[in-house]
Amino acid sequence: MDMKDEIRIGAPVPVVFAALNDPVVLKDCIPGCEELVKESDTELTAKVSLRIGPVKAKFSGAVTLDQSGAPNRFSLTGSGNGGIAGFAKGGADVELRAEGDDTVLTYEAKAEIGGKIAQLGSRLVDSTAKKLSRQFFERFKDVVETADAVVS
Protein backbone atom coordinates (compact mmCIF):
# COMPACT_ATOMS: atom_id res chain seq x y z
CA MET A 1 0.00 0.00 0.00
CA ASP A 2 1.17 3.50 -0.81
CA MET A 3 0.18 6.72 0.92
CA LYS A 4 1.16 10.31 0.41
CA ASP A 5 -0.07 13.59 1.74
CA GLU A 6 0.89 17.12 2.68
CA ILE A 7 0.10 19.09 5.82
CA ARG A 8 0.77 22.71 6.79
CA ILE A 9 2.04 23.19 10.34
CA GLY A 10 2.12 26.62 11.98
CA ALA A 11 5.73 26.36 13.19
CA PRO A 12 9.18 26.82 11.61
CA VAL A 13 11.10 23.90 10.05
CA PRO A 14 13.59 23.47 12.96
CA VAL A 15 10.72 23.13 15.46
CA VAL A 16 8.88 20.58 13.27
CA PHE A 17 12.08 18.61 12.64
CA ALA A 18 12.89 18.51 16.37
CA ALA A 19 9.35 17.29 17.15
CA LEU A 20 9.62 14.52 14.54
CA ASN A 21 12.71 13.30 16.39
CA ASP A 22 11.29 13.60 19.90
CA PRO A 23 10.07 10.23 21.24
CA VAL A 24 7.77 11.91 23.78
CA VAL A 25 5.98 13.87 21.04
CA LEU A 26 5.82 10.85 18.73
CA LYS A 27 4.47 8.54 21.46
CA ASP A 28 1.73 11.08 22.15
CA CYS A 29 0.81 11.29 18.45
CA ILE A 30 1.03 7.66 17.24
CA PRO A 31 -2.41 6.04 17.58
CA GLY A 32 -2.28 3.10 19.99
CA CYS A 33 1.35 3.70 20.98
CA GLU A 34 2.05 2.20 24.39
CA GLU A 35 5.82 2.60 24.41
CA LEU A 36 8.42 4.38 22.28
CA VAL A 37 12.06 4.19 23.26
CA LYS A 38 14.92 6.08 21.63
CA GLU A 39 17.75 3.55 21.44
CA SER A 40 20.11 5.97 19.61
CA ASP A 41 19.88 9.06 17.40
CA THR A 42 18.73 6.84 14.53
CA GLU A 43 17.04 3.85 16.23
CA LEU A 44 13.66 3.64 18.00
CA THR A 45 11.70 0.68 19.36
CA ALA A 46 7.94 0.73 19.81
CA LYS A 47 4.94 -1.17 21.15
CA VAL A 48 1.61 -0.30 19.51
CA SER A 49 -1.89 -1.77 19.96
CA LEU A 50 -4.18 -1.48 16.95
CA ARG A 51 -7.54 -2.72 15.80
CA ILE A 52 -7.93 -3.34 12.10
CA GLY A 53 -11.49 -4.44 11.46
CA PRO A 54 -12.13 -7.47 13.70
CA VAL A 55 -8.41 -8.07 14.38
CA LYS A 56 -6.80 -6.49 17.44
CA ALA A 57 -3.06 -6.87 17.78
CA LYS A 58 -0.08 -5.62 19.72
CA PHE A 59 2.89 -4.89 17.50
CA SER A 60 6.48 -4.69 18.66
CA GLY A 61 8.87 -3.15 16.22
CA ALA A 62 11.88 -1.09 15.38
CA VAL A 63 12.32 2.07 13.32
CA THR A 64 15.54 3.35 11.75
CA LEU A 65 15.90 7.01 10.77
CA ASP A 66 18.11 8.34 7.99
CA GLN A 67 18.75 11.98 8.82
CA SER A 68 21.40 12.61 6.16
CA GLY A 69 19.22 15.33 4.55
CA ALA A 70 18.27 17.00 7.85
CA PRO A 71 16.53 19.24 8.67
CA ASN A 72 14.63 19.46 5.36
CA ARG A 73 14.49 15.75 4.46
CA PHE A 74 14.73 12.45 6.16
CA SER A 75 13.49 8.93 5.72
CA LEU A 76 12.54 6.12 8.02
CA THR A 77 12.15 2.39 7.69
CA GLY A 78 10.62 0.00 10.13
CA SER A 79 9.05 -3.32 10.81
CA GLY A 80 6.68 -4.66 13.41
CA ASN A 81 5.50 -8.08 14.47
CA GLY A 82 1.98 -8.63 15.77
CA GLY A 83 2.34 -12.34 16.48
CA ILE A 84 -0.48 -14.40 15.02
CA ALA A 85 -2.15 -11.22 13.70
CA GLY A 86 0.73 -10.71 11.28
CA PHE A 87 3.48 -8.29 10.48
CA ALA A 88 3.99 -4.91 8.91
CA LYS A 89 7.04 -3.33 7.36
CA GLY A 90 7.63 -0.23 5.34
CA GLY A 91 9.13 3.18 5.17
CA ALA A 92 8.49 6.84 4.49
CA ASP A 93 10.26 9.79 2.94
CA VAL A 94 9.51 13.11 4.62
CA GLU A 95 10.24 16.58 3.28
CA LEU A 96 9.92 19.80 5.27
CA ARG A 97 9.58 23.05 3.32
CA ALA A 98 9.38 26.53 4.83
CA GLU A 99 6.52 28.75 3.64
CA GLY A 100 6.69 31.99 5.58
CA ASP A 101 6.55 31.12 9.28
CA ASP A 102 4.89 27.77 8.55
CA THR A 103 6.26 24.38 7.51
CA VAL A 104 4.74 22.25 4.79
CA LEU A 105 5.36 18.60 5.61
CA THR A 106 5.09 16.21 2.66
CA TYR A 107 5.41 12.47 3.02
CA GLU A 108 5.32 9.37 0.86
CA ALA A 109 4.97 6.06 2.64
CA LYS A 110 4.93 2.43 1.55
CA ALA A 111 3.88 -0.50 3.67
CA GLU A 112 3.66 -4.25 3.32
CA ILE A 113 1.59 -6.48 5.58
CA GLY A 114 1.20 -10.20 6.10
CA GLY A 115 -0.65 -12.68 8.27
CA LYS A 116 -4.26 -12.35 9.45
CA ILE A 117 -4.38 -8.62 8.84
CA ALA A 118 -3.49 -9.14 5.19
CA GLN A 119 -6.48 -11.48 4.85
CA LEU A 120 -8.89 -8.69 5.83
CA GLY A 121 -8.84 -7.20 2.36
CA SER A 122 -6.92 -4.34 0.90
CA ARG A 123 -9.80 -1.84 1.10
CA LEU A 124 -10.21 -2.25 4.86
CA VAL A 125 -6.46 -2.23 5.51
CA ASP A 126 -5.88 0.80 3.23
CA SER A 127 -8.72 2.81 4.78
CA THR A 128 -7.49 1.96 8.29
CA ALA A 129 -3.91 2.96 7.40
CA LYS A 130 -5.10 6.27 5.94
CA LYS A 131 -7.26 6.93 9.01
CA LEU A 132 -4.35 6.21 11.39
CA SER A 133 -2.03 8.39 9.31
CA ARG A 134 -4.54 11.26 9.36
CA GLN A 135 -4.96 10.87 13.16
CA PHE A 136 -1.18 10.97 13.64
CA PHE A 137 -0.66 14.11 11.56
CA GLU A 138 -3.66 15.97 13.01
CA ARG A 139 -2.40 15.25 16.53
CA PHE A 140 1.20 16.06 15.53
CA LYS A 141 0.12 19.42 14.06
CA ASP A 142 -1.82 20.27 17.25
CA VAL A 143 1.07 19.30 19.55
CA VAL A 144 3.71 21.18 17.54
CA GLU A 145 1.64 24.33 17.08
CA THR A 146 0.72 24.39 20.78
CA ALA A 147 4.35 23.81 21.86
CA ASP A 148 5.61 26.46 19.43
CA ALA A 149 3.06 28.99 20.77
CA VAL A 150 4.28 28.30 24.32
CA VAL A 151 7.95 28.70 23.28
CA SER A 152 7.37 31.85 21.15
C-alpha positions as CSV (number, residue, x, y, z in Angstrom):
1,M,0.0,0.0,0.0
2,D,1.2,3.5,-0.8
3,M,0.2,6.7,0.9
4,K,1.2,10.3,0.4
5,D,-0.1,13.6,1.7
6,E,0.9,17.1,2.7
7,I,0.1,19.1,5.8
8,R,0.8,22.7,6.8
9,I,2.0,23.2,10.3
10,G,2.1,26.6,12.0
11,A,5.7,26.4,13.2
12,P,9.2,26.8,11.6
13,V,11.1,23.9,10.0
14,P,13.6,23.5,13.0
15,V,10.7,23.1,15.5
16,V,8.9,20.6,13.3
17,F,12.1,18.6,12.6
18,A,12.9,18.5,16.4
19,A,9.4,17.3,17.2
20,L,9.6,14.5,14.5
21,N,12.7,13.3,16.4
22,D,11.3,13.6,19.9
23,P,10.1,10.2,21.2
24,V,7.8,11.9,23.8
25,V,6.0,13.9,21.0
26,L,5.8,10.9,18.7
27,K,4.5,8.5,21.5
28,D,1.7,11.1,22.2
29,C,0.8,11.3,18.4
30,I,1.0,7.7,17.2
31,P,-2.4,6.0,17.6
32,G,-2.3,3.1,20.0
33,C,1.3,3.7,21.0
34,E,2.1,2.2,24.4
35,E,5.8,2.6,24.4
36,L,8.4,4.4,22.3
37,V,12.1,4.2,23.3
38,K,14.9,6.1,21.6
39,E,17.8,3.5,21.4
40,S,20.1,6.0,19.6
41,D,19.9,9.1,17.4
42,T,18.7,6.8,14.5
43,E,17.0,3.8,16.2
44,L,13.7,3.6,18.0
45,T,11.7,0.7,19.4
46,A,7.9,0.7,19.8
47,K,4.9,-1.2,21.1
48,V,1.6,-0.3,19.5
49,S,-1.9,-1.8,20.0
50,L,-4.2,-1.5,17.0
51,R,-7.5,-2.7,15.8
52,I,-7.9,-3.3,12.1
53,G,-11.5,-4.4,11.5
54,P,-12.1,-7.5,13.7
55,V,-8.4,-8.1,14.4
56,K,-6.8,-6.5,17.4
57,A,-3.1,-6.9,17.8
58,K,-0.1,-5.6,19.7
59,F,2.9,-4.9,17.5
60,S,6.5,-4.7,18.7
61,G,8.9,-3.2,16.2
62,A,11.9,-1.1,15.4
63,V,12.3,2.1,13.3
64,T,15.5,3.3,11.7
65,L,15.9,7.0,10.8
66,D,18.1,8.3,8.0
67,Q,18.8,12.0,8.8
68,S,21.4,12.6,6.2
69,G,19.2,15.3,4.6
70,A,18.3,17.0,7.9
71,P,16.5,19.2,8.7
72,N,14.6,19.5,5.4
73,R,14.5,15.7,4.5
74,F,14.7,12.4,6.2
75,S,13.5,8.9,5.7
76,L,12.5,6.1,8.0
77,T,12.2,2.4,7.7
78,G,10.6,0.0,10.1
79,S,9.0,-3.3,10.8
80,G,6.7,-4.7,13.4
81,N,5.5,-8.1,14.5
82,G,2.0,-8.6,15.8
83,G,2.3,-12.3,16.5
84,I,-0.5,-14.4,15.0
85,A,-2.1,-11.2,13.7
86,G,0.7,-10.7,11.3
87,F,3.5,-8.3,10.5
88,A,4.0,-4.9,8.9
89,K,7.0,-3.3,7.4
90,G,7.6,-0.2,5.3
91,G,9.1,3.2,5.2
92,A,8.5,6.8,4.5
93,D,10.3,9.8,2.9
94,V,9.5,13.1,4.6
95,E,10.2,16.6,3.3
96,L,9.9,19.8,5.3
97,R,9.6,23.0,3.3
98,A,9.4,26.5,4.8
99,E,6.5,28.7,3.6
100,G,6.7,32.0,5.6
101,D,6.5,31.1,9.3
102,D,4.9,27.8,8.5
103,T,6.3,24.4,7.5
104,V,4.7,22.3,4.8
105,L,5.4,18.6,5.6
106,T,5.1,16.2,2.7
107,Y,5.4,12.5,3.0
108,E,5.3,9.4,0.9
109,A,5.0,6.1,2.6
110,K,4.9,2.4,1.5
111,A,3.9,-0.5,3.7
112,E,3.7,-4.2,3.3
113,I,1.6,-6.5,5.6
114,G,1.2,-10.2,6.1
115,G,-0.7,-12.7,8.3
116,K,-4.3,-12.4,9.4
117,I,-4.4,-8.6,8.8
118,A,-3.5,-9.1,5.2
119,Q,-6.5,-11.5,4.8
120,L,-8.9,-8.7,5.8
121,G,-8.8,-7.2,2.4
122,S,-6.9,-4.3,0.9
123,R,-9.8,-1.8,1.1
124,L,-10.2,-2.3,4.9
125,V,-6.5,-2.2,5.5
126,D,-5.9,0.8,3.2
127,S,-8.7,2.8,4.8
128,T,-7.5,2.0,8.3
129,A,-3.9,3.0,7.4
130,K,-5.1,6.3,5.9
131,K,-7.3,6.9,9.0
132,L,-4.4,6.2,11.4
133,S,-2.0,8.4,9.3
134,R,-4.5,11.3,9.4
135,Q,-5.0,10.9,13.2
136,F,-1.2,11.0,13.6
137,F,-0.7,14.1,11.6
138,E,-3.7,16.0,13.0
139,R,-2.4,15.3,16.5
140,F,1.2,16.1,15.5
141,K,0.1,19.4,14.1
142,D,-1.8,20.3,17.3
143,V,1.1,19.3,19.5
144,V,3.7,21.2,17.5
145,E,1.6,24.3,17.1
146,T,0.7,24.4,20.8
147,A,4.3,23.8,21.9
148,D,5.6,26.5,19.4
149,A,3.1,29.0,20.8
150,V,4.3,28.3,24.3
151,V,7.9,28.7,23.3
152,S,7.4,31.9,21.2
